[in-house]
Amino acid sequence: MNLPTRSRELIMVMGVQRSGTNVLFDSLATDRTLSAFPEDIDSAFYCNFLLRPLSEVAPLIERAPGRVLLKPISETGTRGLTKVAEEYRSYPLHFVWIYRDPVNVFDSMRRERWLAADEVDHPAHIRGWCKRNEYALQFQQQSPEQIAIVRYEDLCFDPAVFRQLTRWLGLDCNSYFRKDNAKGRNHVAVVAQRNIDAGTADALGALDAARTFRPRRAFLLKRRIVTYLSESLRPQATSSNASGPEAGAHSLTFKPAERARPPSAVPGLHFWLNSTAICRNGLLTADVVECGPYRMVAAKPDNGPYGLLSLVKRATLYYPHSKTEQRRRGASGTLFFGIGHDWNFFFDNNGFTVFALFRPNVPCYPPYNQQASTLFRVGAQSNTAPAFFLTWDGLVNCSRARFISCPQPGPPQTRAISTPPQSHRRQEWALITVQRTKGPNGQFSISANGIPGDSMNFANTFSSHPAEGSVLELGGFTAEPTGLFYGRVAELIIFKRALESDDRSAITRYLTEKHQL
């Protein structure tokens, strides 16, 4: 069937994940004549990071001012560029395909926890990288005027490459490309690098030969000299695990001797949000049931979290920051657990232990500029004390636990402890442990990835428990819409007692082994 040709021009940024697609999209989006729509788990253009049917997208394209910039990079996980172009054949369409040194691609996936450390050179991943990049080569053979193939390292090294690309597209943009740190070549084992190089050599060579824009000869010579010197001087990695500074303060540094035990095998378990067991990739379709002894149920809310594969292909609860406007103006999307259950152990002298494995993110762009968020709160549903909060601070890059008490007489008082500065950075996974020991002067302490943070002797300042009963609210605190949580949550485990060191070590080992942290 012949479709009418539409005047609205489309530009699609494509490539394998972790190849520089984000920085390329952000750079092109600086052109003020474009309407830019990045990939999303759930938006008008995307569902589960794939483009919605053209029948749904076409009206949006027609209403968007100027040309339309899209980044549907997950499409090539299921179909080639030829099929995408066929679906959008009624539009003037240009692809920009970006590729990168595959060793650095796979290492970046490892650092994102998409791959285990011993899987970076798995043959299936290598074949997948080759197949997706070959889609670009095949499409270039058919329609060379519709595609530009660029290399990430070229864009980082020679600004002229980006300028040539924008002239080809007819755009006026600012480049956000900076020096390529090539972490993969520093951290991936030599044997794994050789396996990746051998498996991708043909495809990489074909991509290099097919590049639409190339760095200037002087820059190319300089890059070869710098690459040779850096490879000659740097120490060779000896395992597929990260090493050096990147595996320092922000990796899990503890190696507990206690044998791993699941939370259900440790006495005192009260609540266990095990995201792997309760959700899959995509929009949640049912109420959320935690895995603790009481099987507490949270009703599926509007604007609630999604399931997203992460942490070595395990599902996590995901609050995308692209939903900031909806959550602030409408339903908060938080999950309420344990209505009618006993949460008083947070506010008496019997102690408790909390394990939270999460990766925070915040909408740090205007008009929001949010710099802190609340992962969960225990207290009355109304904004009254006493209450317990576990929060994340994006200014200091740390996690913080705080109590708001209600002594009688007097105004509410706040006690807060934090993990060390820079111990929990934006879009980094961390295991946060909070504990209050038993007794009227029990110790209140916090740690991040086994690194101790603040601690204090916590005198009992609670005159009573919440008058209307307590709940656990996950994903923020509805009464504070500017501090809602965005990011991913893998585990939240709460014990109604202060665990001994052996039990804490057993839970810690269980989580590190399960999620290959």
Secondary structure, DSSP 8 states (H G I E B T S, - for coil): ---------EEEEE--TTSSHHHHHHHHTTSTTEEEE---SBSSSEETTEE--HHHHHHHHHHSSSEEEE--GGGGGTS-HHHHHHHTTTS-EEEEEEE--HHHHHHHHHHTTSS-GGGTT-HHHHHHHHHHHHHHHHHHHH-GGGEEEEEHHHHHH-HHHHHHHHHHHT------------HHHHHS-HHHHHHHHHHHHHHHHHHHHH-SS---HHHHHHHHHHHHHHHHHS----SSS--GGGGSTTS------S----GGGSTTEEEEEEHHHH--SEE--S-EE--STT--EE---TT--EEEEETTTEEEEEE-GGGHHHHHHS----EEE-TTS--GGGTSSS-EEEEEEEEEE---STTT---EEEEEEEE-SSS-SSEEEEEEETTTTEEEEEEEE--SSS--EEEEEE--TTSS-TT--EEEEEEE-SSTEEEEEEEETTEEEEEEEEE----S--TT--EEEESS-TT-GGG--EEEEEEEEEESS---HHHHHHHHHHHHHHHT-
